[in-house]
Amino acid sequence: MSTKTAEDAFTEAHFQALFALVDAVIPSVVVGDPQTTSQHSIHISEDELNNLYLEVQGKMEYPPRPEEFREYLAARAVDDPKFVKVVKETIADLPPAPAKQLRQVLDFMMTRLGSLISTGYLTPFTEQPVYVRESILQSWQESWLFIWPMIADNLAAMGKVAWSTTDPLLLKLSGYQDYLDSRSAKPGPTIEDNFKRFDNSIEHIETDVVIVGSGCGGGVCARVLAEAGHQVIVVDKGYYYPPKQFTTAFEDTGLLSELGDSLLTVDGSVVITPGNSCWGGGGTVNWSASNKTPRQVRREWADEHGLGLFTTSYFEDCLDQICEAIAVSESCTEQNHTNGVLLEGSQVLDWKSKVIPQSSILPEDNFGSACASGYRTGAKQGPSVSWLPAAAKAGAQFIEGFDVSEVLFEEDEGSRRAVGVVGIWTSRDEGTKLQSSTPEIQRKVTLKAKKVILSSGALKTPLILMNSGLENRNIGKNLHLHPCGGMIATFKGDIRGWEGEIMTSLVDELEDIDGKGHDPRVEVLNMLPFFTMTQLPWHSGLQFKLDALGFRHMNTFLSLVRDRDTGSVYPNTEGNPIVAYTPSKFDHAHIKLGLLAIAKLCYVQGAVEIISPVRNLSPFRCTIPANDRNVNDTDFVNWLRLSEQTNFSSAVLISGHQMGSCRMSTSKESGVVDEKGEVWEAQDLYIADASVFPSASGVNPMLTVMAISEHIAQGIAASMM
């Protein structure tokens, strides 16, 4: 967790410029004459206000009172200290390179020439009324030069996220605040403190196995090898957070994610949400949905990549053992409205769908969408509550706050052998919210080991290899992201989509149209406010506020594609990952196919409005009664046809899964590790995470990572006998 402040990145002038733009994203909307009232508000007439209120009443089961509606529109986000705090924390968490780029853009725009070029006005935008600033953002969205739409989208996202997590009236009127107040679930047990500290000069340690990363791969390896009788040390850049600290508060989620909350691809086309900078890695924050590696994918890995492992009964047994160990079952699965739309809608359309098994032991303590920020009850059997405590019981030791920079090698007659790792250990401090009053301590620590396992994820593991001097041209290449397009539907009833388990169903009718499994799966997105609002298109401040008011009636769905085409990851000057990835036309077409399928499912299930992620495509408003609908209804077919013809490239995609950047292969010419998980260029160096996938898995990678890691760890244990 970074301890730097926003002021380290921006000056007061930068913040003045930034908030002038963000103010136009979530503006105050008031009744009055713009000539006589504040220039910091969008102005509408009393008649317009009344007409808007009538529309809201027609859409909402529990509409706000007239005075609440007026107050909600009039509130100015930038006047709220909580809003300002979240925006500043977002800036503070930016990696140096993006922060520098944003500063440079703002510096340019604050000059007269820069203002004219970027806004069309000589008068600086900071001195313009809010409606002009709003029009500037709108013009950027439609610019042919990619930099301006990207800036507009990022500013809009920043404003949406900060506002949706801090605005008291939005949270109250949506019913979400009542939900937060009622979630008093008893937190799960805190694991025994088994973390090594370096408060003195001891900076060199020896062990049998060092595992870099405590996630799904590292956790499994730790248990297998510790129970086999070997000395094991697991290290992680992130820190352990006890279950009592897992809440739905937005400010807590940044503690759990690598590089803050998200990372953009170079071209801005995909927002990546890696969750691997906390104890337990992605297994702490990913959802309990648990899918085995599809058989078709396993056949591809065997037939096209020469990796016969994946079609053996042995690998099937690995998957079964993992499922048993973490209590994967369909028995505790209850469908909320969002997941019910998929299952029931697929029945109406005669499409294939299925219930997704869950890894959970406490179904009665369901914590809904809050699970996206960690499982407070300990119900979900992630590494921090399953594999790692079992490893500790068998003698494994842990180090948190340890950022590994490189692997150490010994050279012997042209061969290279891994003998340990080196990195910087940082003690717990106030910034990590772990109740320590001691000042931050840093130590350079060397861990010597007979075997080294990298389990740092598909974005970090290749960077460690590069920094260690390995030169295989496949390192960092072949990166898959499972790009997802989102679509929102609103319904007449009080949906409260944030309640219930997040993802318990999927529609796989379209998954194999091309014969190779690259087509979309329709799934659901969690309904924490800031997730949903980032998917809600922004056209204007008034439009966005009105649409957001329907939050309690919304469901959000995903078109997830098993991407055929790939990108790459490499380090910037600070050593953080840069992801070069642009969805291909092939993959984009399949994302669109899934979005159209979502629209059909929602239409037959009674949606009153279907909101596309594409800005220039108007929402479809459904007027036919739900029981009388057919997907061949003329107006709906015309909207679908228009959707098919629309360029979806302007829709920002999201990625929660990163895979393949150190893929398994039959030779060093085609990959980074062999079938045992050992790096081609170095003996005794292994990789056990999603980076070894030969291609995208097509499903949540958790079980696949665990099964592959079980196989790799068993092989290492056998070699050390």
Residue pairs with C-beta under 8 A, 6 or more apart in sequence:
1 239
1 254
1 255
1 431
1 432
1 433
2 92
2 93
2 260
2 431
3 429
3 431
3 440
4 92
5 88
5 92
6 15
6 88
6 89
6 91
6 92
8 92
9 91
9 92
9 94
9 99
9 103
10 18
10 91
10 99
10 103
13 110
14 103
14 106
14 107
15 88
16 126
17 106
17 109
17 110
17 125
17 126
18 87
18 91
18 102
18 106
19 78
19 84
19 87
20 125
20 126
20 128
20 133
21 125
21 133
21 136
21 137
21 155
22 77
22 78
22 87
22 155
22 158
22 159
22 162
23 40
23 76
23 77
23 78
23 130
23 133
24 130
24 133
24 134
24 136
24 137
24 541
25 77
25 137
25 155
25 156
25 158
25 159
25 160
25 163
25 538
25 541
25 544
26 77
26 78
26 159
26 160
26 163
26 541
26 544
26 545
27 40
27 41
27 42
27 76
27 77
27 130
27 134
27 541
27 542
28 38
28 40
28 41
28 42
28 73
28 74
28 75
28 76
28 130
29 41
29 42
29 43
29 44
29 73
29 74
29 541
29 542
29 545
30 37
30 38
30 41
30 42
30 43
30 44
30 73
30 74
31 43
31 44
31 45
31 46
31 48
31 49
31 70
32 41
32 43
33 43
34 43
34 129
34 131
37 43
39 129
39 130
40 76
40 129
40 130
41 74
41 76
41 130
42 130
42 131
42 134
42 541
42 542
43 131
44 52
44 542
49 70
49 73
52 69
52 546
53 63
53 66
53 69
55 546
56 63
56 64
56 69
56 546
56 549
57 63
59 490
59 492
59 550
59 553
59 608
59 609
60 549
60 550
60 552
60 553
61 492
61 493
61 494
61 553
62 175
62 494
62 552
63 69
64 72
64 169
64 173
64 549
68 169
68 173
71 169
72 169
72 170
72 173
72 545
72 549
73 542
73 545
75 167
75 169
77 83
77 159
77 162
77 163
77 166
77 167
78 84
80 166
80 167
82 166
83 162
83 163
83 166
83 167
86 161
86 162
86 165
86 166
86 250
86 251
87 158
87 159
87 162
89 251
89 254
90 158
90 161
90 162
90 260
90 261
91 99
91 102
93 254
93 259
93 260
93 261
94 102
94 260
95 259
95 572
95 574
95 576
96 572
96 573
96 574
97 572
97 573
97 574
97 576
97 578
98 264
105 151
107 114
108 114
108 118
109 115
109 118
109 119
109 124
109 125
110 124
110 126
112 122
112 124
115 121
115 122
115 123
115 124
115 125
116 122
118 136
118 148
119 125
119 128
119 136
120 136
120 139
121 128
121 132
125 132
125 133
125 136
128 136
130 541
134 540
134 541
137 152
137 155
137 156
138 539
138 540
139 148
140 148
140 149
140 151
140 152
141 148
141 149
141 152
141 153
141 615
142 149
143 149
146 267
146 268
149 650
150 267
150 268
153 268
153 652
154 264
154 268
156 538
157 271
157 534
157 652
160 530
160 533
160 534
160 536
160 538
160 544
161 250
161 530
161 533
161 534
163 170
163 533
164 170
164 529
164 530
164 532
164 533
164 548
165 249
165 250
165 251
165 529
165 530
166 250
168 177
170 176
170 529
170 548
170 549
170 551
171 177
171 180
171 529
172 178
173 549
173 552
174 529
174 549
174 551
174 552
175 494
175 496
175 552
176 498
176 529
176 551
176 552
179 368
179 496
179 498
179 499
180 248
183 248
183 367
183 368
183 370
183 376
185 365
185 367
185 376
185 377
186 365
186 377
187 242
187 243
187 244
187 246
187 376
187 377
187 378
188 243
188 375
188 376
188 377
188 378
188 379
188 385
189 243
189 378
190 242
190 243
190 244
191 240
191 242
191 384
191 385
191 388
191 389
191 392
192 389
192 392
194 392
194 396
194 397
194 398
195 240
195 398
195 399
195 400
196 205
196 233
196 397
196 398
196 399
197 427
198 425
198 427
198 441
198 443
198 445
199 427
199 441
203 443
203 444
203 445
203 446
204 445
204 446
204 447
204 448
205 233
205 445
205 446
205 447
205 448
206 447
206 448
206 449
207 231
207 232
207 233
207 397
207 447
207 448
207 449
208 225
208 230
208 231
208 232
208 449
208 450
208 451
208 720
209 221
209 225
209 230
209 231
209 232
209 233
209 449
209 450
209 451
209 452
209 453
209 716
210 232
210 233
210 234
210 235
210 420
210 421
210 447
210 449
210 451
210 452
210 453
211 218
211 221
211 222
211 225
211 232
211 233
211 234
211 235
211 453
211 455
211 688
212 218
212 235
212 236
212 404
212 421
212 452
212 453
212 454
212 455
212 456
212 464
213 234
213 235
213 236
213 276
213 281
213 454
213 455
213 456
213 457
213 460
213 461
213 689
214 222
214 234
214 235
214 236
214 238
214 279
214 280
214 281
214 383
214 384
214 388
214 398
214 455
215 276
215 280
215 281
215 282
215 283
215 284
215 383
215 455
215 457
215 689
215 705
216 281
216 282
216 283
216 382
216 383
216 689
216 701
216 702
216 705
216 706
216 709
217 453
217 455
217 688
217 689
217 690
217 705
217 706
217 708
217 709
218 234
218 236
218 281
218 383
218 453
218 455
218 688
218 689
218 709
219 234
219 280
219 281
219 283
219 383
219 384
219 386
219 387
219 388
219 391
220 322
220 383
220 387
220 688
220 705
220 706
220 709
220 710
220 713
221 453
221 455
221 688
221 709
221 712
221 713
221 716
222 232
222 234
222 387
222 388
222 391
222 396
223 387
223 388
223 390
223 391
223 394
223 396
224 710
224 713
224 714
224 717
225 232
225 396
225 713
225 716
225 717
226 232
226 390
226 391
226 392
226 394
226 395
226 396
227 390
227 391
227 394
228 717
228 720
230 717
230 720
231 395
232 391
232 395
232 396
232 397
233 396
233 397
233 398
233 399
233 447
233 449
234 388
234 391
234 396
234 397
234 398
234 399
235 398
235 399
235 400
235 402
235 404
235 421
235 423
235 447
236 278
236 279
236 281
236 398
236 399
236 400
236 401
236 402
237 277
237 401
237 402
237 403
237 404
237 456
238 256
238 276
238 277
238 278
238 279
238 281
238 400
238 401
239 255
239 278
239 279
239 400
239 401
239 428
239 432
239 434
240 278
240 279
240 280
240 384
240 398
240 400
240 434
241 255
241 256
241 278
241 279
241 284
241 374
241 433
241 434
243 374
243 375
243 376
243 377
243 378
244 376
245 252
245 374
245 433
246 252
246 370
246 373
246 374
246 375
246 376
247 370
247 373
247 376
248 369
248 370
248 373
248 528
249 373
250 528
250 530
252 373
252 374
252 433
253 261
253 285
253 372
253 373
254 260
254 261
255 278
255 432
255 433
256 275
256 277
256 278
256 284
256 285
256 373
256 374
257 273
257 274
257 275
257 276
257 277
257 278
257 285
258 274
258 275
258 276
258 277
258 457
258 459
258 460
259 274
259 277
259 576
259 577
261 273
262 271
262 272
262 273
263 271
263 272
263 273
263 274
263 459
263 577
263 579
264 270
264 271
264 272
264 579
265 272
265 567
265 579
265 580
265 581
265 582
266 578
266 579
266 580
266 581
267 581
267 582
268 652
269 581
269 582
269 583
269 649
269 652
269 653
270 481
270 483
270 579
270 581
270 583
270 652
270 653
270 654
270 655
271 534
271 652
271 653
271 654
271 655
272 459
272 481
272 579
272 654
272 655
272 658
273 654
273 655
273 656
274 282
274 457
274 459
274 658
275 281
275 282
275 284
275 285
275 286
275 656
276 282
276 456
276 457
276 459
276 460
278 284
278 285
278 374
279 384
279 388
279 398
279 400
280 382
280 383
280 384
280 385
280 388
281 383
281 455
281 457
282 457
282 702
283 382
283 383
283 384
283 702
284 374
284 375
284 382
284 383
284 384
285 372
285 373
285 374
286 382
286 656
286 700
286 702
287 371
287 372
287 380
287 501
287 502
287 503
287 526
287 700
288 358
288 359
288 360
288 371
288 375
288 379
288 380
288 381
288 501
288 502
289 356
289 357
289 358
289 502
289 503
289 504
289 700
290 323
290 326
290 328
290 356
290 357
290 358
290 359
290 700
290 702
290 703
291 356
291 357
291 699
291 700
291 703
292 319
292 323
292 699
292 703
292 704
293 310
293 319
293 697
293 699
293 703
293 704
293 707
294 517
294 697
294 698
294 699
296 512
296 516
296 517
297 517
297 562
297 695
297 696
297 697
297 698
298 310
298 311
298 315
299 310
299 311
300 516
300 517
300 694
300 695
301 307
301 310
301 664
301 694
301 695
302 308
302 309
302 310
302 311
304 694
305 664
305 665
305 666
305 670
305 671
305 694
305 695
306 665
306 666
307 664
307 665
307 666
307 675
307 694
308 675
309 315
309 675
309 711
314 711
315 707
315 711
318 707
318 708
318 710
318 711
319 703
319 707
321 710
322 328
322 703
322 706
322 707
322 710
323 357
323 703
325 381
325 386
325 387
326 359
326 381
326 386
326 706
327 359
327 360
327 361
327 381
328 357
328 358
328 359
328 703
329 357
329 358
329 360
330 355
330 357
330 358
332 358
332 360
332 363
333 355
333 356
333 357
333 358
333 363
333 501
333 504
334 363
334 366
334 500
334 501
334 504
335 343
335 355
335 500
335 504
335 505
336 497
336 499
336 500
336 501
336 504
337 491
337 493
337 495
337 496
337 497
337 500
337 555
338 495
338 497
338 500
338 524
338 527
338 555
338 556
338 557
339 500
339 501
339 503
339 504
339 505
339 524
340 505
341 489
341 555
341 557
341 601
341 602
341 605
342 353
342 505
342 506
342 507
342 522
342 523
342 524
342 557
342 601
343 353
343 355
343 505
344 605
345 351
345 507
345 600
345 601
345 602
345 604
345 605
346 352
346 353
346 507
346 509
346 601
347 353
348 604
348 605
349 509
349 600
349 601
349 604
349 631
351 507
351 509
351 597
352 507
352 508
352 509
353 505
353 506
353 507
353 508
353 509
354 505
354 506
354 508
355 504
355 505
356 503
356 504
356 505
356 506
358 380
358 501
358 504
359 380
359 381
359 382
359 702
360 379
360 380
360 381
360 501
361 379
361 381
362 377
362 378
362 379
363 379
365 377
365 379
366 379
366 500
366 501
367 375
367 376
367 377
367 379
368 498
368 499
368 500
368 501
368 502
369 497
369 498
369 499
369 502
369 526
369 527
369 528
369 531
370 376
370 528
371 380
371 501
371 502
371 526
372 502
372 526
372 528
372 531
373 528
375 382
375 385
378 385
388 396
388 398
392 398
399 425
399 445
400 428
401 425
401 426
401 427
401 428
401 432
402 423
402 424
402 425
402 426
402 445
403 423
403 424
403 425
403 426
404 421
404 422
404 423
404 456
404 464
405 422
405 423
405 424
405 464
405 467
405 575
406 421
406 422
406 423
406 464
406 467
406 468
406 469
407 418
407 420
407 421
407 452
407 454
407 464
407 465
407 468
407 682
407 685
408 418
408 419
408 420
408 421
408 422
408 446
408 448
409 416
409 417
409 418
409 419
409 468
409 469
409 682
410 416
410 417
410 419
411 417
415 683
416 681
416 682
416 683
417 682
417 683
417 684
417 685
418 449
418 451
418 452
418 679
418 682
418 683
418 684
418 685
419 448
419 449
419 450
419 452
419 684
420 446
420 447
420 448
420 449
420 452
421 446
421 447
421 449
421 452
422 444
422 445
422 446
422 447
423 444
423 445
424 442
424 443
424 444
424 445
425 442
425 443
425 444
425 445
426 440
426 441
426 442
427 436
427 438
427 440
427 441
427 442
428 434
428 436
428 438
429 436
429 438
429 439
429 440
430 436
430 437
431 440
450 684
450 720
451 684
451 686
451 716
451 720
452 684
452 685
452 686
453 686
453 687
453 688
453 712
453 713
453 716
454 461
454 464
454 465
454 685
454 686
454 687
454 688
454 689
455 461
455 687
455 688
455 689
455 709
456 464
456 689
457 658
457 689
457 690
457 691
458 479
458 569
458 658
458 659
458 660
458 661
458 662
458 689
458 690
458 691
459 569
459 577
459 579
459 658
459 661
460 577
461 661
461 662
461 687
461 689
461 691
462 475
462 476
462 569
462 570
462 661
462 662
462 672
462 691
463 476
463 569
463 570
463 571
463 575
463 577
465 472
465 475
465 662
465 672
465 679
466 475
466 476
466 570
466 571
467 571
467 575
470 679
470 681
470 682
471 681
472 668
472 672
472 679
472 680
472 681
474 662
474 663
474 665
474 668
474 670
474 671
474 672
475 661
475 662
475 672
476 568
476 569
476 570
476 661
476 662
477 566
477 568
477 661
478 566
478 568
478 660
478 661
478 663
478 671
478 695
479 566
479 567
479 568
479 569
479 579
479 581
479 658
479 659
479 660
479 661
480 563
480 566
480 657
480 658
480 659
480 660
480 693
480 695
480 696
481 563
481 567
481 579
481 581
481 655
481 657
481 658
481 659
482 560
482 561
482 562
482 563
482 655
482 656
482 657
482 659
482 696
482 698
483 560
483 561
483 563
483 583
483 587
483 591
483 653
483 654
483 655
484 525
484 558
484 559
484 560
484 561
484 591
484 653
484 654
484 655
484 656
485 558
485 559
485 591
485 592
485 594
485 595
485 613
485 648
485 651
485 653
486 525
486 535
486 556
486 557
486 558
486 559
486 613
486 654
487 535
487 556
487 557
487 559
487 595
487 598
487 599
487 602
487 610
487 611
487 612
487 613
488 532
488 535
488 536
488 554
488 555
488 556
488 557
488 610
488 611
489 554
489 555
489 557
489 598
489 599
489 602
489 607
489 609
489 610
489 611
490 550
490 553
490 554
490 555
490 607
490 608
490 609
490 611
491 553
491 554
491 555
491 605
491 606
491 607
491 608
492 553
492 606
492 608
493 553
494 552
494 553
495 552
495 553
495 554
495 555
496 552
497 527
497 532
497 554
497 555
497 556
498 526
498 527
498 528
498 529
502 524
502 526
502 527
503 523
503 524
503 526
505 523
505 524
506 521
506 522
506 523
507 521
507 522
507 523
507 597
507 601
508 521
508 522
509 597
510 519
510 520
510 521
510 522
510 590
510 593
510 594
510 597
511 517
511 519
511 520
511 521
511 562
511 698
512 519
513 519
513 593
514 590
516 564
517 562
517 698
518 561
518 562
518 563
518 564
518 586
518 587
518 590
519 561
519 562
519 590
519 593
519 594
520 559
520 560
520 561
520 590
520 591
520 593
520 594
520 597
521 559
521 560
521 562
521 594
521 698
521 699
522 557
522 558
522 559
522 560
522 594
522 597
522 598
522 601
523 557
523 558
523 560
524 555
524 556
524 557
524 558
525 531
525 532
525 535
525 556
525 557
525 558
526 556
527 554
527 555
527 556
529 551
531 556
532 551
532 554
532 556
533 548
533 551
535 556
535 613
536 544
536 547
536 548
536 611
537 611
537 612
537 613
537 614
537 615
538 544
538 615
539 615
547 611
550 609
553 608
555 602
557 598
557 601
557 602
558 594
558 654
559 590
559 591
559 592
559 593
559 594
559 595
559 597
559 598
560 594
561 587
561 590
561 591
561 594
562 696
562 697
562 698
563 583
563 584
563 587
563 696
564 584
564 586
564 587
565 583
565 584
565 586
565 587
566 581
566 660
567 579
567 580
567 581
567 582
568 579
568 580
568 581
568 661
569 577
569 578
569 579
569 580
569 661
570 577
570 578
570 580
571 577
571 578
572 578
583 591
583 653
588 648
588 649
591 648
591 653
592 643
592 644
592 648
595 612
595 613
595 643
595 648
596 640
596 643
596 644
599 610
599 612
599 620
599 639
599 640
599 643
600 631
600 640
602 610
603 610
603 620
603 622
603 629
603 631
603 636
604 629
604 630
604 631
605 626
606 622
606 626
606 629
607 622
608 621
608 622
609 619
609 620
609 621
609 622
610 619
610 620
610 622
611 619
612 619
612 620
612 643
612 646
612 651
613 648
613 651
613 652
614 643
614 646
614 647
614 648
614 650
614 651
615 650
616 646
616 650
617 642
617 643
617 646
620 635
620 636
620 639
622 629
622 636
623 635
624 633
629 636
631 637
657 690
657 696
657 697
657 700
657 701
658 690
658 691
659 690
659 691
659 693
659 695
659 696
659 697
659 701
660 690
660 691
660 692
660 693
660 694
660 695
660 696
661 691
662 671
662 672
662 673
662 679
662 687
662 691
662 692
663 670
663 671
663 672
663 673
663 691
663 692
663 693
663 694
663 695
664 671
664 672
664 673
664 674
664 675
664 677
664 692
664 693
664 694
665 671
665 672
665 673
665 674
665 680
665 694
666 674
666 675
667 680
668 680
668 681
671 680
671 694
672 679
672 680
672 687
672 691
672 692
673 679
673 680
673 686
673 687
673 692
674 680
676 686
676 712
676 715
677 686
677 687
677 688
677 692
677 708
677 711
677 712
677 715
678 684
678 685
678 686
679 685
679 686
679 687
686 712
686 716
688 705
688 708
688 709
688 712
688 713
689 705
689 709
690 697
690 701
690 704
690 705
692 708
693 701
693 704
697 704
